[in-house]
């Protein structure tokens, strides 16, 4: 069996913000959903992902992301992965629903990655990774016009990932690593209607191995009106 690849491959898509934070754009009491697509890249990899999520009362987000990154690897040719990430996010403070100066949230999630390469097929190898993630984010709404505002954010995330590669004989090599990253972004939000918003979000993530850039575009739809008390 060839030597296993470094575990940071399993951490790539998790190093940038994948889940689309629907509730950060909705007011407390509003239920809705969001969908987005993203492109992420750094010096070692690049890939696309799609996210769908549900906002519950503007307080909780449930999100599911599917990604397809490609890696530059000296160990395996044409290394790719299919990544599935689920996340739950809770909002502790909402700026747009009271007098708080910022919005703050915490999140936990789980990721599963299955890797593919022509070398795997030739040697009948199987490589998978499983990761747990947690983090916190603080943001602030900055109005630009009646229908447009930006929502700059900063966050810290921690990911712990275990990668394993096995051959037909049952021999398994594995490694586990943790990574802390600083996440920064400036979503641009445009109100298409009272209940529909378009969001363009450039972001950057900094960790011990890489600077990762990401850009996403998405749509958020509120299924319920904001409570009368929360209207500005």
N, C-alpha and C positions, 0 to 999 in steps of 0.2 A: 504493500500500500504506500502511496505517496504521502509525504508529510502534510498534515492538515494545514489549511490556510489560517491566517490570523483571525481572531474572533472579531476584529473591528469590521470585517466585511458584513457581519450580521447586524452591526449597529448603524449602518449607513442611513437607511431611510428613517431611523428613529432619531437621528441627530438633528433633523429639521422638523418643524411643527407640521404634523400630518393632519391631525384632526381639525375639522373646521369648526371654530367656536361659535355656533349659532347664537347661543344665549347672550354672548357678549354684545351682540347687536340688537337684541330684543329686550323689552322691558319686563320686569318681574310681573308674572301673571300671564304672559303671552306664551302660547305653545306654537311651535312651527317646525319646519324642517329646512335642511340645507344640503346642497350638493356642490362639489368643486373638483377641479382637476389641477394637478401640480407637476412642476418639473423641478428636480433637485440635482445638483451637481457639485462635485469637489474634484481634487486632483486624482483621486483613486476610482471614482465611480460616477455614474449619472443614471437617472431613471425617471419614469413617470409614475404617477399614482392618482387614484380617484377616491374620493371620500363621500359618504352619505351619512347624514346624522339627523337626529331628532332632538328638539329642544322641549323640555318639559317645564312649563310654568316659568320659563326664563331663568330657571335656577339650576337645572341639571341638563347636561348634554350626553347623549349616547351616540357614539360615532364608530363607523367601520370603514377602514381604508384598505385598499388593495393596490400594491405597487409592483413594478417590474424593473428593478435596477440591473445594470450591467457593470461588471467590474474589470479593472485592469489588473490581471494577476500573472505573476511570473511562474506560478505553480500549476495552474489549470488554464487551458485555452477556452476562450469565449465563455467565461463564467458569468452566469445570470442567476437570478433568484425570483421567486414569486413570494411576496411578503403580504401577510394579512395582519392588520393591527386593529384591535378593538380598544376603545377608551371610554372612560366615564369621567366627566368633569363637573365639579360643583362650584357655584359662585357664592363666595362669602360676602362680598360687597358689590353693589351695583351702582355705578355713578349715575346712570340715566334713570334710576328709580328712586332717587332720594337726594340727600345733600352731601353724599360722600364725594371726595375729590377724585377718587379713582375707582376702577373695577378690579377686583382680585378674585382669582380662582385657583383651585387645586385639582389635580388629575391623577388617575392611575390607569394603567393599561397593560395589555399583553400582546406580544407579537410572535408569529410563527413564520419561519422562512424555510423554503425548500429550494435547494440549489440545483442547477443543471449545467452540464458541460459535456462536450464530446468525449473528453477523457473519462468522465464518469461512466458513460455507456460502454466504452471500450474495456474498462476495468470492473464493471458492475459495482460501482461505488455509490453510496447514498450519503448525502450531506444535508443536515437539517440544523436549524437553530431555534431556540426558544428564549424569549426575553421578557422581562418585567420592567415596567417604567413608571416613574412618578415625577411630579413636578408642580411648580407653581408659577403663575403669571400675574403681572400687574399691568393695567393699561389705563389710558385716559382718552376720552373723546375730545377732539378739537374741531369745532365747526368751521367750515370754510365758506359755506353758503347755506341757503334754505334747504337744499337737497343733498349737499355733499359735506362729509366730514372725514377726518382721518382718525385712526385709533392706535397711536404708537404704543407698543408693548415691550416689556422686558420680562424674561422668565429664566428660571433655573430648572433643569431636568436631570434626572439620574436614571441610567439604564443599566441593568445587569443582564448579560447575555451568555448563554451556554451553547457552544457549537460542537457538533459531533459528526464524524465521518466514519462509515462502516464499510467493510468489504464482505464478499459472500461467505467467508469463513467465520464471520462473527467478530473478527478483530475490530475494535473501535478505538479511535483516537479522539480526544476532546479537549476543549479549553474553555475557561470561563473568565470573563472580564467585566469590569464595571466602568462606566464613563459618565462624567459630569459635563454638561454643556451649558453655555450661556446662549439664550435665544433672543433675538431682537427682530422686530418687524414693524412695518407701517402700513396697515391695511387702509385702503382708500374705499370709502363706502358711498354709494350713490343710490338715493331713494327713487326707485322706478315708480312706485305708487305708495299708498299709505301702508301696505302690508308686504311689499316686495322690495328687496335691496340687492344690488349687484356689488360684489366685493372683489377688488384686485389687491393681492397681498404679496409684496416682496418681503423676503426674510433672509436672515443670516444666522448661522449657528457656529459657535466657536468651542472647540474641545481640545484635548491634549494632542490629537492626531491631525486635525484638519480644520479648515474654514469651509463651511458648506453653505452654498447659496440655494435659495428656493424661490419660486414665484408660483402663485396659485390664483385662479379666477373661479368665482362661484356665485351662486344665487341663493338667497335666503327668503323664504316665504313664511309669513306669520299667519297662522290659521285662526287666531283670535285677536281681537282689538286689545290695545293697551288699556288697562284700567283707567277710568276717568281721573282718578287721583294722581296718576303718574304722568298725565299729559302735561306738556310744557306750553 
